[in-house]
Structure formats: C-alpha cells, structure tokens
Amino acid sequence: MAARPTWKGFLKVSLVNIPIKVFPASESAAALSFNQLHGECRTRIQQKRWCPQCNREVQNSEIVKGYEFEKGRWVVLTDEDIAKVRPESTRVIDLVQFADEGDIDPLYVDRAYYLAPDGPMASEAFAVMREGMRGKAGVGKLALYGREYIVAVRPRERGLVMYTLHVASEVRAMDQIDELNGLPTSVKPEQLKLAQQVIATFEGELNLADYHDEYREGLRKIIDAKIAGEEVVAPEEKAAPKVADLMEALKRSLDAVSASRKKPAKVATMPKRAAAAERPRAKKRA
C-alpha cells in the first residue's frame, strides 16, 4: 500500500517556495503496546486525576498548567499566556543556512521524515533543489501544530529527508558523566593491538535490515500462542558472563572468531580401483 502524507506544506529557500508532502520515515505502529487490566476480571483500569490535598477526584475543567520554579512553588500559566508566544502553524520549512551534511551531529537528531513534491508543477523545482543540495544539509525552522521545530533537510536517493533536531540546551554534555572523567588517557599497546584485531574480524558491509528486534518478535509469538490457547514455555535464562582479565578475554575472542571461520580441509579420495593399483604387490616365492 502506498504511503500517505501526514501533512502538506512548503519548502522555502530564499524566494523559492516548493509545495511538498511530508511522510514519516519510520513506523512506530510496529511497536507492541499493552493496557493495564484488573487481574481478577480482566477489565481495563481507569486512570483518575486525584488531588491528595482535597482528597477527591478532579475534573478536567479544574486543572490548570503549573511550572515548578522552586521546590514546592509553582507559577500558573493560562491558555492566554501560552497563546501570546505560541507560533502560528505556517507549514513552511524555512531553510536559512547550508552546511556540509556531515556537520549534523547524530546526537541532535530526533525524528526523520521524507519530503516529496506536491503535484507535477512542483516536481521540477524539487528535483533542481535536491541536486543542488548534494553533499549539503539545509538548516532552518518549521512552525507546526503550535510548536516551533529546528530542522535539517538533506538529499537522499530520489527525494529529501527532513530531520527534526534537538536544540543545544536539550543535549547533555558528555563531561557531566562523572564515570567518564576518571578514564585513563592512554592504554597499553599490546591491549590496543589485540582489541583492534578482534574488531577487524567483525568488519563487513553494513546492512541494518539484517538486524531484528528479537524481543518484540518473541513477545509477538507469546501473544499469538496465548490467543491460540497454546502453552507458553519460558526460555531458560543464560547465566551472566563472568568478568575476565582483559588480555585473556581479547585473546579468547580472537581465537573463537578465527576457529569459527576456518573451513575443514578437503581430503582427496582415490577411486577404489586406483587405490588398489597403488598398493605394493606381494612378491611370489621361488
């Protein structure tokens, strides 16, 4: 079934406006979701909003938005307050800067979307802009559904891909991880050499289609079995691996990979008649 766009808008570069359609690049519906049930009667649980101060259930009309600026202290924002700064949904991807596509740090990427031209009239301009952007990524803003997004757009195959990006304040600096600050600045050469050899044995052409979500597939089998009324047997849990000496672990890893890749040598076999002819004949007695 052909993909359907989630929304339509415009790709804007300076004075060029190209009508486009936007498609999600990933499928979140493939994930399995669960509902909470009452174990006794299998009835779905209701989530109620409860005020512990008033000791009663609260209706939606009584709920306001609050921001905690200090522990236990809140400032209340009304819908009118939020409306003053909420951007109007223009559905325009406004690219204001171009850079090498490699300059986009993957840490900043949130979600990915495919862009396609909206109608035959937009196809030529779309194709020209796609080719003009080869090797580059355009960065700009998008106002949609009352929110403002930072986005990056770059060519991919016959189309364009748009990434919504985190702002810098949302990306945590790595130096905030205390466990990383005490790491050694140098490593032993013999350990490094072995590690590189182990890694080299696993090198190969990457195809992410070879990888599967085994947890989701296993859950799906259990669900299907329960629906069919079959008995579900839990797999035996594997013991946690013991922490070994680094050098010993690297050597064993290298030996294990090498052994798995060795093919048994083929033994050449002679035909029975030829083998018999090769056997030494017994000398006749005088």
Secondary structure by P-SEA (a helix, b strand, c coil): cbbbbcbbbbbbcccbbbbbccccccccccbbbbbbcccccccbbbbbbbccccccccccccbbbbbcccccbbbbbcaaaaaaccccccccccccccccccccccccccbbbbbbbccccaaaaaaaaaaaaccbbbbbbbbcccccccbbbbbcccbbbbbbbbccccccccccccccccccccccaaaaaaaaaaaaaaccccccccccaaaaaaaaaaaaaaaabbbbbbcccccccccccaaaaaaaaaaaaaaaacccbbbbbccaaaaaaacbbbbbcc
